[in-house]
């Protein structure tokens, strides 16, 4: 074989080797570019889930335990739920008596998950006392000279208070619906940023940036509600259950609940009569029902008083349709503001 042929074979061989190395290199680069494993986060209810998603972005894998369509007050964790908690690096729950902490915070349940109670970040309001609603005061004043009525009222209030104590034993002494004040959510954002940054320090700057951006959106939402509260003359919110205490407290409204903090607390006939009397006396134009609660009682009162029923969302959970559409907390609160403006306009 002469030197020209040898040179040709050498060049061909070198080219093949270089091509093979290049292909192998591309394969290696592709493998190195594979996305890092996301941090596992488990949450109980939708408001907590939404904050986790907003802060965590594409760096976290977030699980929601209370499924769409379910009433959070009725949630009793299944064995599967409890097992899921133990798979998390961070476990977020709302607290303030909303979830059954005696079950979800057991050491055997948590495993290595770091639990974070978001409601600890805010100032809690006491659970509303139905006996101290404005309509009760007005009703008592109208009948202050009627001794027989007073005796009946005392017996009725005693029974209501006994029911209330039993209710507090289950749900706690505080109103758990802290997220209905956007500024409370902003404080919870800080708690989530801190928890995520501690559990995943590599992405701390990412979580901080997401938290800052989301808090700006919450501040803008707060400004809209604040402006509405200042210009609104009708301050009465007659609602299915007393979930809107934080919203009312933040923006100068007064809520009157057909039911108590929990939507499964059936009102007495006397309470229904008081609500009807209050609506007529104060010329209330709207009753607010909810998507996850039966509108039966609201509709009954509306039929007797001639007012219209609107849907006001306490943002406790999503319907299945809302979950499919990836509806967010901000979406719900913007829609609530539109509803309030329409319902309370005279």
Secondary structure, DSSP 8 states (H G I E B T S, - for coil): --HHHHHHHHHHHHHHHHHHHHHHHHHHHHHHTS----EEEEESSHHHHHHHHHHHGGGEEEEESS-TT--GGG----HHHHHHHTT-SEEEE--TTSS-HHHHT-HHHHTT-EEEEGGGGS---B---GGGSHHHHHHHHHTTT-HHHHHHHHHHHHHHHHHHHHHHHHH-SB---GGGSHHHHHHHHHHHHHHHHHH-GGGHHHHHHHHHHHHHHHHHHHHHHHHHHHH-S--EEEEEES--HHHHHHHT-EEEEEE-SSTT----HHHHHHHHHHHHHTT--EEEE-SSS--HHHHHHHHHH--EEEE----S---HHHHHTT--HHHHHHHHHHHHHHHH--
